[in-house]
Amino acid sequence: MSIRIAIAGAAGRMGQAIAACAQTEAADSGFAITGGSERPGSPLVGTDRGGWAIADSASRAAQSADVWIDFTTPQATLDALEQLKLTKVKAAIVGATGLSPQQEQQVADHARRIAIVRDRNFSLGVNLMIGLVEQAAARLGEGWDIEITEAHHRRKVDAPSGTALMIGEAAARGRGAPLTGLRAPPYDGQTGPRREGSIGFSVIRGGGIIGDHDAAFISGEETLSISHRALDRAVFARGALAAAKWAADQTPGLYSMRDVLGL
């Protein structure tokens, strides 16, 4: 039986990538796209996408869906989750970045009603990288400085990226402390010497970079780097579809890609 999906921001970069992957792999994956949404007033609302049309709300787009996939903005995601109460959707994949702690709690509240896979990166490689960073941080002492560098396209609005923060959180877990206590302030002006044991972040924005992340462990004698580079946005789309297939059979709750991948 096909898993019926609806896609938020269906005309955006991630929305198109998810739709393309679902359609290309439909014969093997068992997905059927039944709807998609764009913001009210968009000239794309009502346009046919080959068997389904773009709607101006999540409630309309998801009327026939089992799973909602949303990689839009924080507020748009929360508005959509609220509207899904009017549908029979039983699972949601939430990939928006830049959510505040209060907004994350709102997502968790919705997970009491449906299964939600909430993550800031749906790449298999990135999730494996996060596990390696945590292990390295646990084994290398505070004499090893940790620097996380990330690069994205010029249109990205939040910094550091959600994925960079996930990597930083993994490093902090490895050192047995929350990231809030270990995160170094931005390097700008007269910053003074680096605090031992801190975790620093550097950000690059430019062109059409999809997503590069590097975690460097630096001692007085050597450097260890763990890196990931996204070569195609399809890597995130395929991860989202894998999460959709997994979530369709889950009970209500808040999950992550580590649950999906069994890590």
C-alpha positions as CSV (number, residue, x, y, z in Angstrom):
1,M,0.0,0.0,0.0
2,S,1.3,3.5,-0.9
3,I,2.2,6.0,1.7
4,R,0.3,9.2,0.8
5,I,2.4,12.3,1.5
6,A,1.8,16.0,1.3
7,I,4.6,18.5,1.0
8,A,4.8,22.0,2.6
9,G,6.5,24.6,0.5
10,A,6.1,22.3,-2.5
11,A,7.5,24.8,-5.0
12,G,10.6,25.6,-2.9
13,R,14.0,24.0,-3.3
14,M,13.4,21.3,-0.7
15,G,9.8,20.8,-1.7
16,Q,10.8,20.2,-5.3
17,A,13.6,17.8,-4.3
18,I,11.2,15.8,-2.1
19,A,8.6,15.6,-4.9
20,A,11.2,14.6,-7.5
21,C,12.6,11.8,-5.3
22,A,9.2,10.5,-4.4
23,Q,8.1,10.5,-8.0
24,T,11.4,9.0,-9.3
25,E,11.4,6.2,-6.8
26,A,7.6,5.7,-6.6
27,A,7.7,2.2,-8.0
28,D,10.1,1.0,-5.4
29,S,9.4,3.3,-2.5
30,G,5.6,3.1,-2.5
31,F,5.0,6.8,-2.1
32,A,2.1,8.8,-3.6
33,I,2.0,12.6,-3.5
34,T,-1.5,13.7,-2.8
35,G,-0.9,17.4,-2.1
36,G,1.4,20.3,-1.4
37,S,1.1,23.8,-0.1
38,E,2.5,27.3,-0.7
39,R,1.8,30.5,1.1
40,P,-1.6,32.2,0.6
41,G,-1.5,34.6,-2.3
42,S,1.3,32.8,-4.1
43,P,0.7,32.7,-7.9
44,L,1.5,29.0,-7.8
45,V,-1.6,28.2,-5.7
46,G,-3.9,26.1,-7.8
47,T,-1.3,25.0,-10.3
48,D,-1.2,21.3,-11.3
49,R,1.9,19.3,-10.5
50,G,1.0,16.2,-12.3
51,G,-2.0,14.6,-10.5
52,W,-2.1,17.0,-7.5
53,A,-2.4,20.7,-7.1
54,I,-0.8,23.3,-4.9
55,A,-3.1,24.5,-2.1
56,D,-2.9,27.6,0.0
57,S,-3.1,25.8,3.4
58,A,-1.9,22.7,5.1
59,S,-5.4,21.5,5.9
60,R,-6.3,21.5,2.2
61,A,-3.0,20.1,1.0
62,A,-3.1,17.2,3.5
63,Q,-6.8,16.2,3.2
64,S,-5.8,12.8,1.7
65,A,-2.4,12.4,3.2
66,D,-0.9,10.0,5.7
67,V,2.3,11.9,6.3
68,W,3.1,15.7,6.2
69,I,6.6,16.7,5.2
70,D,7.6,20.2,6.2
71,F,11.0,22.0,5.6
72,T,9.7,25.5,5.7
73,T,10.1,28.2,8.3
74,P,9.4,27.9,12.1
75,Q,6.2,29.8,12.2
76,A,4.8,28.3,9.0
77,T,5.6,24.8,10.4
78,L,3.8,25.5,13.6
79,D,0.8,26.9,11.7
80,A,0.7,23.8,9.6
81,L,0.9,21.4,12.6
82,E,-2.1,23.2,14.0
83,Q,-4.1,22.9,10.8
84,L,-3.3,19.2,10.6
85,K,-5.7,18.7,13.4
86,L,-8.4,19.1,10.7
87,T,-7.0,16.2,8.7
88,K,-6.4,12.4,9.2
89,V,-2.6,12.9,8.9
90,K,-0.9,10.5,11.4
91,A,2.7,11.5,11.1
92,A,4.8,14.6,10.3
93,I,8.4,15.1,9.2
94,V,9.7,18.5,10.5
95,G,13.0,19.8,9.2
96,A,12.7,23.5,9.8
97,T,15.8,25.2,11.4
98,G,15.9,28.2,13.6
99,L,13.1,27.1,16.0
100,S,13.3,28.8,19.5
101,P,13.1,26.6,22.6
102,Q,9.5,27.6,23.0
103,Q,8.7,26.6,19.4
104,E,10.4,23.3,19.9
105,Q,8.1,22.7,22.8
106,Q,5.1,23.5,20.6
107,V,6.3,20.8,18.2
108,A,6.7,18.4,21.1
109,D,3.1,19.2,22.2
110,H,1.8,18.2,18.8
111,A,3.7,14.9,19.1
112,R,1.3,13.9,21.8
113,R,-1.3,13.6,19.0
114,I,0.7,12.3,16.0
115,A,4.2,10.8,15.4
116,I,6.7,13.5,14.6
117,V,10.2,13.0,13.3
118,R,11.9,16.3,14.3
119,D,15.4,16.9,13.2
120,R,17.6,19.7,11.8
121,N,19.4,17.4,9.2
122,F,18.0,14.3,7.5
123,S,21.2,13.1,5.9
124,L,22.5,9.7,6.9
125,G,26.1,10.9,6.6
126,V,25.5,13.9,8.9
127,N,23.9,11.8,11.5
128,L,26.8,9.3,11.5
129,M,29.2,12.3,11.7
130,I,27.4,13.5,14.8
131,G,28.0,10.2,16.5
132,L,31.7,10.2,15.6
133,V,32.1,13.8,16.9
134,E,30.5,12.8,20.3
135,Q,32.9,9.8,20.5
136,A,35.9,11.9,19.6
137,A,35.0,14.6,22.1
138,A,34.6,12.0,24.9
139,R,38.1,10.6,24.2
140,L,40.1,13.8,23.6
141,G,40.7,16.0,26.6
142,E,40.0,19.7,27.1
143,G,43.5,20.4,25.8
144,W,42.0,19.8,22.3
145,D,40.2,22.8,21.1
146,I,37.0,22.1,19.1
147,E,36.1,24.4,16.1
148,I,33.0,23.8,14.0
149,T,32.8,25.4,10.6
150,E,29.8,25.4,8.4
151,A,29.1,26.9,4.9
152,H,25.7,27.4,3.2
153,H,24.2,29.4,0.3
154,R,23.7,33.1,0.5
155,R,19.9,32.8,1.1
156,K,20.2,31.0,4.4
157,V,18.8,33.2,7.2
158,D,20.0,31.5,10.4
159,A,23.6,31.1,11.7
160,P,25.2,28.9,12.9
161,S,23.1,26.3,11.0
162,G,20.9,23.9,12.8
163,T,23.3,21.1,11.8
164,A,26.3,23.0,13.1
165,L,24.5,23.4,16.5
166,M,23.7,19.6,16.5
167,I,27.4,18.9,15.9
168,G,28.3,21.3,18.8
169,E,25.7,19.7,21.1
170,A,27.2,16.2,20.3
171,A,30.7,17.5,21.1
172,A,29.4,19.0,24.4
173,R,27.7,15.7,25.3
174,G,31.1,14.0,24.7
175,R,32.6,16.4,27.2
176,G,29.7,15.9,29.7
177,A,28.3,19.4,29.7
178,P,25.6,21.4,27.9
179,L,26.6,23.4,24.8
180,T,25.3,26.6,26.5
181,G,28.2,26.3,29.0
182,L,30.9,25.5,26.5
183,R,30.0,27.6,23.4
184,A,32.6,30.3,22.6
185,P,31.4,33.8,21.7
186,P,31.8,34.9,18.1
187,Y,35.3,35.9,17.1
188,D,35.3,39.6,16.4
189,G,37.5,42.3,17.7
190,Q,39.7,41.9,20.8
191,T,38.4,38.6,22.0
192,G,41.3,37.6,24.3
193,P,42.8,34.1,24.5
194,R,40.6,31.1,23.9
195,R,39.0,29.5,27.0
196,E,40.1,25.9,27.4
197,G,37.5,23.4,26.7
198,S,35.3,25.8,24.7
199,I,33.6,25.0,21.4
200,G,33.8,27.6,18.7
201,F,31.8,28.2,15.6
202,S,32.6,29.8,12.2
203,V,30.1,30.5,9.5
204,I,30.5,31.0,5.7
205,R,27.6,32.2,3.5
206,G,27.9,32.5,-0.3
207,G,26.7,31.4,-3.7
208,G,24.8,28.2,-3.9
209,I,26.6,26.0,-1.3
210,I,24.2,23.3,-0.3
211,G,25.8,22.5,3.1
212,D,29.4,21.8,4.3
213,H,30.2,21.0,7.9
214,D,33.6,20.4,9.6
215,A,34.4,19.6,13.2
216,A,38.1,20.1,13.9
217,F,39.8,18.8,17.1
218,I,43.0,20.8,17.5
219,S,45.9,20.2,20.0
220,G,49.3,21.7,20.2
221,E,50.7,18.9,18.0
222,E,48.0,17.7,15.6
223,T,44.5,18.3,14.2
224,L,41.7,15.8,13.7
225,S,38.9,16.8,11.3
226,I,35.5,15.1,10.8
227,S,33.7,16.5,7.8
228,H,30.6,16.2,5.7
229,R,29.7,17.8,2.4
230,A,26.3,17.7,0.8
231,L,26.6,17.4,-3.0
232,D,22.9,17.3,-3.9
233,R,19.8,18.5,-2.0
234,A,18.4,15.0,-2.8
235,V,20.4,13.6,0.2
236,F,18.0,15.5,2.5
237,A,14.9,14.6,0.5
238,R,15.7,10.9,0.6
239,G,16.3,11.1,4.3
240,A,12.9,12.8,4.7
241,L,11.2,10.1,2.7
242,A,12.9,7.4,4.8
243,A,11.6,9.1,7.9
244,A,8.1,9.3,6.4
245,K,8.1,5.6,5.7
246,W,9.3,4.8,9.2
247,A,7.0,7.3,10.9
248,A,3.8,6.1,9.2
249,D,3.9,3.0,11.4
250,Q,4.8,4.7,14.7
251,T,2.6,5.6,17.6
252,P,2.4,9.3,18.6
253,G,5.6,10.7,20.0
254,L,8.6,12.9,19.2
255,Y,11.4,11.1,17.3
256,S,14.6,12.0,15.5
257,M,16.6,10.6,12.6
258,R,18.7,8.6,15.1
259,D,15.5,6.7,15.9
260,V,14.7,6.2,12.2
261,L,18.3,4.9,11.5
262,G,18.5,2.9,14.7
263,L,21.6,4.7,15.9
